[in-house]
């Protein structure tokens, strides 16, 4: 039960943090937070390999 609560807490806090720092990251990489520009970092793990994917649209 403690692992589930800790995992949920970590997920909620990391989501809140991502929403707080996203405008700063957008301005740093694209110069704007509105419009069609965006920057995405997406980690993934398939059981054997860990990846970190970057996507930017200007």
C-alpha positions in Angstrom: 0.0 0.0 0.0 2.9 2.4 0.8 4.4 1.8 -2.6 1.2 2.6 -4.4 0.8 5.8 -2.4 4.4 6.8 -3.0 4.0 6.2 -6.7 0.9 8.2 -6.9 2.4 11.0 -5.0 5.5 11.0 -7.2 3.3 11.0 -10.4 1.2 13.9 -9.1 4.2 16.0 -8.0 6.1 15.4 -11.2 3.1 16.4 -13.3 2.6 19.6 -11.3 6.3 20.4 -11.7 6.2 19.8 -15.5 3.3 22.2 -15.8 5.2 24.8 -13.8 8.5 24.7 -15.8 7.0 24.1 -19.3 6.6 27.8 -20.1 10.2 28.5 -19.1 11.5 25.6 -21.3 9.3 26.7 -24.2 10.7 30.3 -24.1 14.3 28.9 -23.8 14.1 26.7 -26.9 11.5 28.3 -29.1 11.2 31.9 -27.9 7.5 31.7 -27.3 4.9 29.9 -25.3 2.0 30.6 -27.6 1.4 29.7 -31.3 2.6 26.7 -33.1 6.1 26.3 -31.6 6.7 23.6 -29.1 9.4 21.5 -27.6 8.9 18.0 -26.2 11.1 15.6 -24.2 9.7 12.0 -23.9 11.5 9.3 -22.0 10.7 5.7 -22.8 11.7 2.2 -21.7 10.7 -1.0 -23.5 12.2 -3.6 -21.0 15.6 -3.7 -22.7 16.5 -0.2 -23.8 16.0 3.3 -22.3 15.5 6.2 -24.7 15.1 9.9 -24.5 13.3 11.5 -27.4 13.4 15.2 -28.3 11.0 16.9 -30.7 10.9 20.6 -31.6 8.6 22.4 -34.1 9.4 26.0 -35.0 
